Structures are given as C-alpha cells and as structure tokens.
Amino acid sequence: MSDDGLGLREQKRRATRRALQVALLEGALERGLENVTIDDVCRAAQVSPRTFFNYFASKEEAIAGSPGPIEVPAGQLDRFVAGQHDVLTDLVAMIATNIDDSDDVEVHRLRKRVLEREPQLLGMRVAETQRFHQMAVQATAQRLRADVERAGRAPDEDAIAQRAGLLVLVAAAVTRHGWSRWVATGGTPSLGAAVLAGFEDFRAIAEAVVASGDPALLPA
C-alpha cells in the first residue's frame, strides 16, 4: 500500500517503525548485531527506548520482520470459505489483501544482507511462515470441503488434505514471485498488486500449457 492511501497517523507510525529498523539493520551491518544496543538504535532513530518496544519485542523481531500475511480477519476467512471464484484465485486474493507491506524495498534489501550474516535469525521467519502456512491449509481444506458439500458429494478427507496443502504451496510460490517482482520494480505499485500480477502470469502459463499440451509453448 502506498503512503497516499494511509492516514497521517498511520504514515507517522510506519515512518517511526522504518526509522527503527533502518537504524538497527545498518548498525548490525556495520558492527554486528550483538554490538548494537536498543539505546543505540533509538538514538539514531531519535525516539525513546520505550517507543522501540511499542513496535518490536526484541532486536531479533525487528530484523526478522514479517514474511507474509499472518493474521486474516475472521470475516475474510468466512468469505473465502463461502467462495467467490475458484479456490486458488480466492486464496491468492486473500493473501494479497492481507500481506504485510509495511516495510519498503530498502528495508527488505538491508534485512536480506543482515540475514545472510546472521543466519540464526532465519528461524524466526521460518516459524512465522509455518504459522501462516498452517492457517492457510486449514482454511483451504474448509473451503474445499464446503465446495464438495455444495456439489452434493461426500468429502474425501484425505484428498482434501492433500489438495489443500498443494494449493497453499502454489499460492506461496505465487506470493514469492510477486514479492520478487515488487522488489525489482522498486516497490511499486504495491506488494499486494505485485502478488496479483504474479498470479496473472501464473494463470497465463497454466492456461497455455493446458491448451497446448506442450510446456514449451508458453506465452512470451
């Protein structure tokens, strides 16, 4: 989401969050994470240490950031299960709507460099990714079960579990592609829009393969 679509309070909140992250990430690159204190970070960002803890629980959390959409409102989950389009389209749309776009491209680039030097921090991102993955699989299984029941058939729970897992993996790959696309374009227009554009790329490729039967015949 661009700052143009945010209220003044949210713009200030994001600016403070970014200042803290940049100060910490740059300090970690210059001196190593263990040599950067929260007081150092807050002095650089010109805020109080108390302010830091309004945004992050620890230095590690500030660096790791959020790898994707973690919390989805109950109403959106209900709409996803009810269905508007096919299940994959609705799943990607739900991710794009809720994906965390509060960090700009520069923060992502700094974070990537720090994580390469501090690989132990990757565990936090993996844990958050797994938490979302489990939620998405459960929601997708519920949606598939509802689709089967709406068609008047008895659900095959094993098949539903397998397909839910596969659909979430496909959606995750599309999201990653969208994220790469967003970074490559300098963070425009928005991360959510980039994910949706990536899904359109995927849909065009899938349709070309199905129509031709030849994976070599793909759209340019």
Secondary structure, 3 states (H helix, E strand, C coil): CCHHHCCHHHHHHHHHHHHHHHHHHHHHHHHCHHHCCHHHHHHHHCCCHHHHHHHCCCHHHHHHCCCCCCCCCHHHHHHHHHCCCCHHHHHHHHHHHHCCCCCCHHHHHHHHHHHHHCHHHHHHHHHHHHHHHHHHHHHHHHHHHHHHHHCCCCCCHHHHHHHHHHHHHHHHHHHHHHHHHHHHCCCCCCHHHHHHHHHHHHHHHHHHHHHHCCCCCCCC
